[in-house]
């Protein structure tokens, strides 16, 4: 049986996206096969299309990192999941397709009250936020957090995890009044305009503690030294992307003297076993908050499968507030 899927035919703008037909996969041992109902469009997909974020070795070149749908087949050794289960999944690639095989450890139930579109928007952002706040960032209850880019998908997930799970003080940055209002509505204690020439000073003042225990940063470049300067002693700066380029000059003696930690992460190449730990934590501590409405996922736009290029063009313009999701029909 054949299926349709989307790849990037070369590197460039949305025009390089191409539909292909290839045999439908089957689940290997320990995997489930999902009939995809919806897939979200993430910033790493855009980076892969541009040629700057290739898939890990051995991973399909079909785009897409998370999806929601129905299990139609289970592989040998799968015990929890069964045919007919409605699920959402994190994958290393392959979500922009009518069918996708997924390691059982990277599958989660759809939260109560969520449809496929809403559920498809969850895995990549919540896995990433949890990984960087709790594992790499070692965040403790009651600490202070700066989220650089509060209305990105990961930013919105991080604000809510920090507030509702860790009771943190959270300051977020965003470039418009509308986006800053969204940050506040999601629980941020303050929202700062990153276009202000002294955004770092304003953010530190808003922390209430003259700085931050943890900064979650997707910018890097010329922001790095300014972030290090507003960390408290023993603070951690976690890089999740480098939209402003590679690191510029930093004061290494300051890092040593104040015991600062500068680290980074990408979850995509990590093993299914590593992701299984995050999935278990999310299901226990985050999924109930999604089910009861305490946590929210904001959907900005929904596109059809045929309109994948238009969905990518929207992310290129950086106009969205919330997730962009694509419906998929087999």
C-alpha positions as CSV (number, residue, x, y, z in Angstrom):
1,X,0.0,0.0,0.0
2,X,1.3,3.4,-0.9
3,X,1.1,6.7,1.0
4,X,1.8,10.4,0.4
5,X,4.4,12.3,2.3
6,X,6.3,15.6,2.2
7,X,10.0,16.2,1.8
8,X,12.3,19.1,1.1
9,X,13.6,18.7,-2.4
10,X,16.8,20.7,-1.8
11,X,17.3,23.6,0.5
12,X,15.4,26.9,0.3
13,X,11.9,28.5,0.8
14,X,8.6,26.8,1.0
15,X,8.7,26.2,-2.8
16,X,11.2,23.3,-2.2
17,X,8.6,21.2,-0.4
18,X,7.5,18.2,-2.5
19,X,4.9,15.5,-2.2
20,X,6.2,12.0,-2.8
21,X,4.6,8.6,-2.8
22,X,6.2,5.6,-1.1
23,X,5.2,2.3,0.5
24,X,3.4,2.6,3.8
25,X,5.7,1.6,6.6
26,X,5.0,-1.2,9.0
27,X,5.7,-1.2,12.7
28,X,9.0,-2.9,13.7
29,X,9.3,-4.6,17.0
30,X,8.4,-2.1,19.8
31,X,6.7,0.3,17.4
32,X,3.1,1.2,16.5
33,X,1.8,2.3,13.1
34,X,-0.3,5.5,13.3
35,X,-2.7,6.7,10.7
36,X,-1.9,10.4,10.9
37,X,-4.8,12.8,11.4
38,X,-2.8,16.0,12.0
39,X,0.8,17.1,12.3
40,X,2.2,20.3,13.7
41,X,4.6,22.6,11.8
42,X,7.6,23.4,14.0
43,X,10.5,25.7,13.7
44,X,13.0,22.8,13.3
45,X,11.0,21.7,10.2
46,X,11.7,25.1,8.8
47,X,15.3,24.8,9.6
48,X,15.5,21.4,8.0
49,X,13.8,22.8,4.9
50,X,16.4,25.6,4.8
51,X,19.2,23.0,4.9
52,X,20.6,23.9,8.4
53,X,19.1,21.2,10.5
54,X,19.4,17.8,8.8
55,X,17.8,14.7,10.3
56,X,20.0,12.4,12.4
57,X,21.8,9.6,10.5
58,X,19.4,6.9,9.4
59,X,16.2,9.0,10.0
60,X,13.7,9.5,7.2
61,X,13.9,12.7,5.2
62,X,10.1,13.1,5.5
63,X,9.5,16.2,7.5
64,X,7.6,16.5,10.8
65,X,8.4,15.9,14.5
66,X,5.0,15.4,16.1
67,X,1.6,14.1,15.1
68,X,-1.8,12.8,16.3
69,X,-3.9,10.0,15.0
70,X,-5.1,6.5,15.5
71,X,-3.1,3.3,15.9
72,X,-3.9,0.8,13.1
73,X,-1.2,-1.8,13.8
74,X,1.2,-2.7,16.7
75,X,4.6,-4.4,16.4
76,X,5.9,-7.3,18.3
77,X,6.5,-6.6,22.0
78,X,4.1,-3.6,22.3
79,X,2.0,-4.1,25.4
80,X,0.4,-0.9,26.4
81,X,-1.0,0.3,23.0
82,X,-3.7,-1.4,20.9
83,X,-5.3,-0.9,17.5
84,X,-7.9,1.9,17.7
85,X,-6.1,4.0,20.4
86,X,-6.1,7.7,19.8
87,X,-2.7,9.0,20.5
88,X,-0.2,11.8,20.0
89,X,3.5,11.1,19.3
90,X,7.0,12.6,19.1
91,X,9.0,11.3,16.2
92,X,12.5,12.0,14.8
93,X,11.0,12.6,11.4
94,X,8.1,11.4,9.3
95,X,5.1,13.2,10.7
96,X,4.2,14.9,7.4
97,X,2.8,11.7,6.0
98,X,-0.4,9.7,5.9
99,X,1.1,7.0,8.1
100,X,4.0,7.0,10.5
101,X,5.7,4.2,12.6
102,X,6.5,5.4,16.1
103,X,8.5,3.8,19.0
104,X,6.1,2.9,21.7
105,X,8.0,4.9,24.3
106,X,7.3,8.1,22.3
107,X,3.5,7.7,22.3
108,X,1.1,9.4,24.7
109,X,-2.6,9.3,25.1
110,X,-4.6,12.3,23.9
111,X,-5.6,14.5,26.9
112,X,-9.2,14.5,27.8
113,X,-11.2,17.0,25.7
114,X,-8.5,17.4,23.0
115,X,-9.1,16.7,19.3
116,X,-6.5,15.5,16.9
117,X,-5.5,19.1,15.9
118,X,-4.9,20.2,19.4
119,X,-3.2,17.0,20.3
120,X,-0.8,17.2,17.4
121,X,0.4,20.5,18.8
122,X,1.6,19.0,22.1
123,X,4.5,16.6,21.9
124,X,7.4,18.5,20.4
125,X,6.9,21.6,22.5
126,X,6.2,19.9,25.8
127,X,9.0,17.3,25.4
128,X,11.4,20.1,24.6
129,X,10.3,22.4,27.4
130,X,10.4,19.6,30.0
131,X,13.8,18.5,28.8
132,X,15.3,21.9,29.0
133,X,13.7,23.1,32.2
134,X,13.9,20.0,34.3
135,X,16.7,17.9,32.9
136,X,19.2,20.3,31.4
137,X,18.1,23.4,33.3
138,X,17.8,21.5,36.6
139,X,15.0,23.9,37.6
140,X,13.8,23.7,41.2
141,X,10.5,24.9,42.6
142,X,10.3,28.6,43.4
143,X,13.2,29.6,41.2
144,X,13.2,32.5,38.7
145,X,13.0,31.9,34.9
146,X,13.5,34.0,31.8
147,X,11.9,32.7,28.7
148,X,13.3,34.4,25.6
149,X,10.5,34.3,23.0
150,X,7.5,33.6,25.2
151,X,5.0,33.1,22.4
152,X,7.0,30.4,20.6
153,X,5.4,27.0,21.1
154,X,8.2,25.9,23.4
155,X,8.1,29.3,25.2
156,X,4.4,28.9,25.9
157,X,4.8,25.4,27.2
158,X,7.8,26.5,29.4
159,X,5.9,29.4,30.9
160,X,3.0,27.0,32.0
161,X,5.3,24.2,33.2
162,X,7.3,26.7,35.3
163,X,4.3,28.3,36.8
164,X,1.9,25.4,37.4
165,X,4.4,22.6,38.1
166,X,7.3,24.5,39.7
167,X,5.6,27.6,41.1
168,X,8.4,29.7,39.6
169,X,8.6,33.4,39.0
170,X,8.5,33.7,35.2
171,X,9.5,36.7,33.0
172,X,9.0,36.3,29.2
173,X,10.0,38.4,26.3
174,X,8.0,39.2,23.2
175,X,8.1,41.8,20.4
176,X,4.5,43.1,20.4
177,X,1.8,44.2,22.9
178,X,-0.4,41.4,21.7
179,X,2.3,38.7,22.2
180,X,3.2,40.1,25.6
181,X,-0.5,40.0,26.6
182,X,-0.5,36.3,25.7
183,X,2.5,35.6,27.9
184,X,0.8,37.2,30.8
185,X,-2.4,35.3,30.1
186,X,-0.5,32.1,30.2
187,X,0.9,32.9,33.7
188,X,4.1,34.9,33.2
189,X,4.6,37.4,36.0
190,X,6.0,40.0,33.6
191,X,6.5,40.4,29.8
192,X,9.3,42.5,28.4
193,X,9.7,44.0,24.9
194,X,13.0,42.4,23.6
195,X,13.2,45.3,21.1
196,X,13.8,47.7,24.0
197,X,17.6,48.6,24.1
198,X,17.7,47.7,27.8
199,X,15.5,44.6,27.7
200,X,18.0,42.7,29.8
201,X,18.0,45.3,32.6
202,X,14.2,45.5,32.5
203,X,13.9,41.7,32.7
204,X,16.3,41.5,35.6
205,X,14.3,44.1,37.5
206,X,11.1,42.3,36.8
207,X,12.5,39.1,38.2
208,X,12.1,40.5,41.7
209,X,15.5,38.9,42.6
210,X,17.9,40.9,40.5
211,X,18.3,38.2,38.0
212,X,17.5,34.6,37.0
213,X,18.3,31.1,38.2
214,X,17.5,29.8,34.7
215,X,17.3,31.4,31.2
216,X,15.8,29.5,28.3
217,X,17.1,31.0,25.1
218,X,16.4,30.4,21.4
219,X,18.5,33.4,20.2
220,X,22.2,33.1,21.2
221,X,24.5,35.4,19.2
222,X,24.8,38.8,20.8
223,X,22.2,37.9,23.4
224,X,24.5,35.4,25.1
225,X,26.7,37.7,27.1
226,X,23.7,39.8,28.2
227,X,22.0,36.6,29.4
228,X,25.0,35.5,31.4
229,X,25.2,39.0,33.0
230,X,21.6,38.7,34.4
231,X,22.0,35.2,35.8
232,X,22.2,34.9,39.5
233,X,25.2,33.0,41.0
234,X,25.0,29.3,40.1
235,X,22.5,30.2,37.3
236,X,22.0,28.2,34.2
237,X,21.7,29.4,30.6
238,X,20.2,26.7,28.3
239,X,20.4,27.3,24.5
240,X,17.6,25.6,22.5
241,X,18.3,27.4,19.2
242,X,20.7,30.0,17.8
243,X,18.5,32.2,15.6
244,X,20.9,35.2,16.1
245,X,24.0,33.1,15.2
246,X,26.8,31.5,17.0
247,X,28.1,32.7,20.4
248,X,30.0,35.9,20.4
249,X,32.6,36.9,22.9
250,X,31.8,36.0,26.5
251,X,33.5,36.6,29.8
252,X,34.8,33.1,30.8
253,X,36.2,34.4,34.1
254,X,32.7,35.6,35.0
255,X,31.3,32.1,34.3
256,X,34.0,30.5,36.5
257,X,33.8,33.1,39.3
258,X,30.0,32.9,39.6
259,X,29.7,29.1,38.9
260,X,27.5,29.7,35.9
261,X,26.4,26.9,33.5
262,X,26.1,27.5,29.8
263,X,24.6,24.4,28.1
264,X,22.5,23.5,25.1
265,X,20.4,20.6,23.9
266,X,18.6,19.0,21.0
267,X,16.1,16.3,21.8
268,X,15.7,14.9,18.3
269,X,18.8,12.7,18.3
270,X,18.2,11.3,21.8
271,X,17.3,7.7,22.2
272,X,13.7,6.4,22.7
273,X,14.7,5.3,26.2
274,X,15.7,8.9,27.1
275,X,12.4,10.2,25.6
276,X,10.5,7.5,27.5
277,X,11.5,9.2,30.8
278,X,10.2,12.5,29.6
279,X,7.0,11.0,28.3
280,X,6.3,9.4,31.7
281,X,6.9,12.7,33.5
282,X,4.6,14.6,31.1
283,X,1.8,12.0,31.4
284,X,2.0,12.2,35.2
285,X,2.5,15.9,35.8
286,X,1.4,17.8,32.7
287,X,-1.3,15.8,30.9
288,X,-3.7,16.1,33.9
289,X,-3.3,19.9,33.8
290,X,-4.1,19.8,30.0
291,X,-7.1,17.6,30.6
292,X,-8.6,19.8,33.3
293,X,-8.0,23.0,31.4
294,X,-5.3,24.5,33.7
295,X,-2.7,24.3,30.8
296,X,-3.6,25.4,27.3
297,X,-2.3,25.0,23.8
298,X,-3.0,27.9,21.5
299,X,-3.7,27.1,17.8
300,X,-2.9,30.0,15.5
301,X,-3.8,28.4,12.1
302,X,-4.9,25.1,10.6
303,X,-3.9,24.2,7.1
304,X,-4.8,21.2,4.9
305,X,-2.2,18.7,3.7
306,X,-2.1,20.3,0.3
307,X,-1.3,23.7,1.8
308,X,1.9,22.7,3.6
309,X,3.9,25.3,1.7
310,X,1.6,28.0,2.9
311,X,2.0,26.8,6.5
312,X,5.7,27.1,6.2
313,X,5.4,30.5,4.7
314,X,3.5,31.6,7.8
315,X,6.3,30.5,10.0
316,X,8.9,32.2,7.8
317,X,7.0,35.5,8.3
318,X,7.0,34.8,12.1
319,X,3.4,36.1,12.4
320,X,1.9,33.3,14.4
321,X,1.0,33.4,18.1
322,X,0.6,29.7,19.0
323,X,0.9,26.5,17.0
324,X,0.4,26.0,13.3
325,X,-1.1,22.6,12.5
326,X,-1.7,20.7,9.3
327,X,-4.5,18.1,8.9
328,X,-3.7,14.9,7.0
329,X,-6.2,12.6,5.3
330,X,-5.4,9.1,4.1
